[in-house]
Amino acid sequence: MDLVSRRTMLAAPCLGTLAIAAAAGAKTATTPGTFADLPAWMDLASVPGVSWAMLDGAGAIASGAVGYAKAGSARATPDTLFEAASLSKVVLAVAILDMVGEGLIDLDRPVAEHVAFTTDAATRAITPRHLLSHASGLPNWRDEAGEPLISAFAPGTRFRYSGEGFVLLGRLVEAVSGQTAAQQVEARVLRPAGMARSTYGWARGATPPVAWAHDGGGGVLTDQGPAAYAIRRDAGPAKPVDHWTLAEREKAAAALGKPAMPVFMTPNLAAGLWTTAGDYARFLAFAKRYPALSTKAVRVQGPLDWGLGWGLESGGGRRFAWHWGANDGVANLFVKDLASGVAVVILTNGDAGRRVYERAARAVFAREFDAFSWLK
């Protein structure tokens, strides 16, 4: 059944700018829109910290942070690294499209020509186009040792969200480039986009400002977020995690008693980027060079489609690009008006962060989003 359209116009955003304190001792940032109530939204949802950014139509970025990186102790600042979760997928997608532009990857040649990932004949027909648009039929994640990677339907015929698919894209990058996917992303996206703080992880002994994950009541999840990253990092080779090959990622997972499956491996190109909202807004400005992101590739439901990397919503004469992200104790969103170029990025370190980012998006764009009803 298609989604029922519920585009109820909200109160128009303020015409002026509203000041929001980024953090104690940090500079005050300003942003247009109705963000004055952001601290109240966070309090109602028991979300300790938010990193936010606004991109205007001219490419200017306002960004800041509110609340705590770790409840009751460290304050969040504009430089605090938050888990991007599935917003990582779009960054990898741009690196893939850049490689397509150079002729290193063919969107319509089977991935199995470069990566041996399945013995199932139908699954071997999967192409990068299928993976980028979540039309491969692969599951989101496997978690049982020995579980085969098999498409649930003929690739290209329908939508099925798949983290496994984006990890497979990372393996393709490694196979055709001779470098890890994380290295290629850094060279093709992070550096040219000016994402100076974004990373797939920090070295042993380093203590960058990072946001901890929190449960639905705002309590710190001491075994998630940066703690979980450190455990996985320390199980592998001493070199930076973005240089870990597939074999090294699998070996590190095995050292922790986990199956050699993507959901247990670091770095995870589908969900393992650490970033700030300001950096991610720079990425969104950079991504306009890749129109394939916004070309409809597969129907999702109702007014929702998927391009080659991000979700698309159309209605009321407007088109939006969007993507959400959710790890344990983390909830994130970006929405971009494809005509005006205006975008909002909200990164949260709370399990109930969706309640915050939905209100922020509604306030900025003065509309209801069908994508929010569709999200499970």
C-alpha positions in Angstrom: 0.0 0.0 0.0 1.3 3.5 -0.9 1.9 6.0 1.9 -0.8 8.4 2.5 0.4 12.0 1.8 0.3 14.1 5.0 1.9 17.3 3.9 0.5 19.7 6.5 2.1 23.1 6.3 3.6 24.2 9.5 4.2 27.7 10.8 6.6 29.6 8.5 10.2 29.8 9.8 11.4 33.1 11.2 12.9 35.5 8.7 15.7 36.6 11.0 18.5 34.6 12.5 18.4 33.0 15.9 21.5 32.6 18.0 22.3 29.2 19.5 25.1 28.6 22.0 27.4 25.9 20.5 28.8 24.9 23.9 30.2 26.4 27.1 33.2 28.4 26.2 32.6 28.0 22.5 31.7 30.7 20.0 28.0 31.3 19.4 26.8 30.3 16.0 23.8 31.7 14.2 21.4 29.9 11.8 18.2 30.9 10.1 15.0 29.1 10.9 13.2 28.0 14.1 16.1 26.3 15.9 15.5 28.3 19.1 13.6 25.4 20.5 16.3 22.8 19.8 17.3 22.5 23.5 13.7 22.0 24.5 13.2 19.3 21.9 16.3 17.5 23.1 15.1 17.7 26.7 11.7 16.2 25.8 13.4 13.3 23.9 16.2 12.8 26.5 18.8 13.4 23.9 22.0 14.8 25.5 23.8 16.3 22.4 23.2 17.6 18.9 25.6 18.7 16.2 23.7 20.8 13.6 24.4 22.6 10.4 22.5 24.6 7.8 23.6 25.0 4.2 22.1 27.9 2.3 21.5 28.2 -1.5 24.7 30.1 -2.0 26.8 27.4 -0.3 27.3 29.2 3.0 27.3 27.0 6.1 26.3 27.8 9.7 26.9 25.1 12.2 27.2 24.5 15.9 26.5 22.1 18.8 24.1 22.0 21.7 24.2 20.0 24.9 26.6 17.2 25.9 29.0 14.9 24.1 28.7 12.6 27.2 25.8 13.2 29.5 26.8 14.9 32.8 30.4 15.6 31.8 31.8 16.7 28.4 30.0 19.4 26.5 29.5 19.1 22.8 31.2 21.6 20.6 31.2 22.2 16.8 34.3 20.0 16.6 32.9 17.1 18.5 32.9 13.9 16.3 29.5 12.2 16.1 28.9 8.8 14.5 27.5 9.4 11.0 25.9 5.9 11.1 24.2 5.3 7.7 24.9 8.8 6.5 28.3 7.1 5.8 26.6 5.4 2.8 26.1 8.6 0.8 29.8 9.5 1.3 30.8 6.2 -0.1 28.3 6.6 -3.0 30.0 9.8 -4.1 33.4 8.1 -4.1 31.9 5.3 -6.3 30.3 7.8 -8.7 33.7 9.6 -8.9 35.3 6.3 -9.9 32.6 5.7 -12.4 33.4 9.1 -14.0 37.0 8.0 -14.4 36.0 4.7 -16.0 37.3 2.6 -13.1 33.8 1.2 -12.2 31.0 0.4 -14.6 27.6 0.9 -13.0 26.1 -1.9 -15.0 28.8 -4.6 -15.0 28.3 -7.4 -12.3 30.2 -6.8 -9.1 31.0 -10.6 -9.2 33.4 -9.9 -12.1 35.8 -8.3 -9.5 34.6 -9.7 -6.1 33.8 -13.3 -5.3 31.0 -12.8 -2.8 28.4 -15.4 -3.6 27.8 -18.8 -5.3 24.2 -18.0 -6.1 23.7 -17.5 -9.9 20.9 -14.9 -9.6 22.8 -12.9 -6.9 25.9 -12.8 -9.2 23.9 -10.5 -11.5 24.1 -7.6 -8.9 25.7 -4.4 -10.3 26.9 -1.2 -8.6 23.7 0.5 -9.8 21.7 -2.1 -7.9 23.8 -1.6 -4.8 23.8 2.2 -4.8 20.0 2.3 -5.2 19.3 -0.5 -2.6 17.7 -2.6 -5.4 20.1 -5.6 -5.1 17.8 -7.8 -2.9 20.5 -8.3 -0.4 19.7 -8.2 3.4 20.5 -5.2 5.5 22.9 -7.4 7.6 23.7 -11.0 8.3 24.8 -12.0 11.7 25.1 -15.8 11.7 28.4 -17.5 10.9 28.3 -19.1 7.5 25.1 -17.4 6.4 25.2 -17.0 2.6 24.8 -13.7 0.8 21.8 -14.2 -1.4 19.3 -11.8 -3.1 15.7 -12.0 -2.0 14.5 -11.1 -5.5 15.8 -10.4 -9.0 18.3 -7.5 -8.7 16.9 -4.2 -10.0 13.2 -5.1 -9.6 12.4 -3.5 -6.3 13.8 -1.7 -3.2 15.3 -3.3 -0.1 17.6 -1.3 2.1 20.9 -3.1 2.5 24.0 -2.2 4.6 25.6 -5.4 3.2 25.3 -3.9 -0.3 27.4 -0.9 0.6 30.0 -3.0 2.3 30.1 -5.0 -1.0 30.7 -1.7 -2.8 33.6 -1.0 -0.5 35.1 -4.4 -1.5 34.6 -3.5 -5.1 36.6 -0.3 -4.6 39.4 -2.2 -3.0 39.4 -4.8 -5.8 39.6 -2.2 -8.6 41.8 0.4 -7.0 44.4 -1.6 -5.0 43.6 0.7 -2.0 41.0 0.3 0.8 37.6 2.0 0.2 38.3 4.3 3.2 41.5 5.5 1.5 39.6 6.1 -1.7 36.9 8.0 0.1 39.4 10.2 1.8 41.2 11.0 -1.5 38.0 11.5 -3.6 35.6 13.0 -1.1 36.8 13.9 2.4 39.8 16.0 1.3 38.3 17.7 -1.8 35.1 18.5 0.1 37.0 20.1 3.0 35.8 17.6 5.6 38.9 18.2 7.7 37.6 16.5 10.9 35.9 13.5 9.3 37.5 10.1 9.9 37.0 6.4 10.1 38.7 6.3 13.4 41.5 7.6 15.5 44.8 6.0 16.5 45.6 4.3 19.8 46.5 6.9 22.3 44.6 9.7 20.6 41.7 11.4 22.5 39.7 13.4 20.0 36.5 15.0 21.2 33.8 12.4 20.4 30.1 12.0 21.2 29.1 8.9 23.3 26.0 7.0 22.5 23.0 7.2 24.9 19.9 5.1 25.5 16.3 6.4 25.2 16.5 7.8 28.7 19.7 9.7 28.1 22.0 7.3 29.9 25.5 6.6 28.6 25.9 3.4 26.6 29.4 2.6 27.9 29.8 -0.4 25.5 28.8 1.5 22.3 30.1 4.5 20.4 33.8 5.3 21.0 34.2 2.4 23.4 33.0 -0.1 20.8 35.2 1.5 18.2 38.3 1.3 20.5 37.8 -2.4 21.2 37.6 -3.2 17.5 40.5 -1.0 16.6 42.7 -2.6 19.3 41.9 -6.1 18.0 43.5 -5.4 14.6 46.8 -4.3 13.3 48.5 -1.2 14.7 48.2 0.8 11.4 45.3 3.2 10.9 42.0 1.4 10.5 41.3 3.2 7.2 44.3 1.2 5.8 43.0 -2.2 7.0 42.4 -4.6 4.1 39.5 -7.0 4.0 41.7 -9.8 5.3 42.8 -7.6 8.2 39.2 -6.5 9.0 38.1 -10.2 9.1 41.1 -11.2 11.3 40.2 -8.4 13.8 36.6 -9.6 14.0 37.7 -13.2 14.5 40.0 -12.0 17.4 36.9 -10.7 19.1 35.1 -14.0 18.5 32.8 -12.6 15.8 32.1 -14.1 12.4 33.9 -12.5 9.4 30.8 -10.6 8.4 30.6 -6.8 7.7 28.4 -5.9 10.6 31.2 -7.0 13.0 34.1 -5.4 11.1 35.9 -2.1 11.3 35.9 0.2 9.5 32.4 -0.4 8.2 31.9 1.7 5.1 28.2 1.6 5.4 28.0 3.0 8.9 31.5 3.8 10.3 32.3 7.4 9.5 32.8 9.9 12.3 32.0 13.5 11.4 30.6 16.8 12.4 27.4 18.4 11.1 29.5 21.2 9.6 31.7 18.8 7.8 28.7 16.9 6.5 27.1 20.1 5.2 30.4 20.7 3.3 29.9 17.2 1.8 26.4 18.1 0.7 27.7 21.2 -1.0 30.3 19.1 -2.7 27.9 16.3 -3.7 26.0 18.6 -6.2 28.7 17.6 -8.7 27.2 14.2 -8.9 23.6 14.5 -10.4 23.2 10.7 -10.5 22.6 10.8 -6.7 19.3 12.5 -7.5 18.3 10.5 -10.6 15.4 8.2 -9.7 16.7 4.6 -9.9 14.0 2.6 -8.0 10.6 3.3 -6.6 10.3 3.0 -2.8 6.7 3.7 -1.9 4.3 6.5 -2.7 6.2 9.7 -3.3 9.5 8.2 -2.3 12.2 7.0 -4.7 15.9 6.2 -4.3 18.7 7.6 -6.5 22.2 6.3 -6.7 23.1 7.0 -3.1 20.3 8.9 -1.3 16.5 8.9 -0.9 14.2 11.2 -2.9 10.9 12.7 -1.9 8.7 14.7 -4.3 5.5 16.7 -3.7 4.0 20.1 -3.8 6.3 21.0 -6.7 9.4 20.4 -4.7 12.1 17.7 -4.6 14.2 16.7 -1.6 17.2 14.5 -1.1 17.4 12.8 2.3 19.0 10.1 4.4 18.8 8.9 7.9 21.3 7.1 10.1 20.8 5.0 13.2 23.4 3.1 15.3 22.9 2.0 18.9 22.3 5.2 20.8 22.7 7.4 17.7 20.1 9.0 15.3 20.9 11.3 12.4 19.3 13.0 9.4 20.0 15.3 6.5 17.4 16.8 4.2 18.3 18.9 1.1 16.0 20.9 -1.2 17.3 20.0 -4.6 16.1 23.2 -6.3 17.3 25.8 -3.8 20.3 23.9 -2.4 19.2 24.6 1.2 20.0 21.7 3.5 19.9 20.8 7.2 22.1 18.3 9.0 21.2 17.0 12.5 23.5 14.5 14.3 22.4 13.3 17.7 23.9 11.0 20.3 20.6 9.8 21.7 18.5 6.7 20.9 15.5 9.0 20.6 17.2 11.5 18.3 14.7 10.9 15.6 12.2 13.0 17.6 14.6 15.9 17.4 15.7 15.7 13.8 12.2 15.4 12.5 11.1 18.6 14.3 14.2 20.3 13.0 13.5 19.3 9.4 9.9 20.4 9.7 10.9 23.7 11.1 13.4 24.5 8.4 11.3 23.5 5.4 7.8 24.2 6.8 6.3 20.9 5.6 5.6 17.4 6.7 7.8 14.7 5.2 6.3 11.4 4.0 9.7 9.8 4.5 9.2 10.2 8.3 6.0 8.1 8.1 7.7 5.5 5.9 10.7 5.1 8.3 10.3 2.1 10.5 
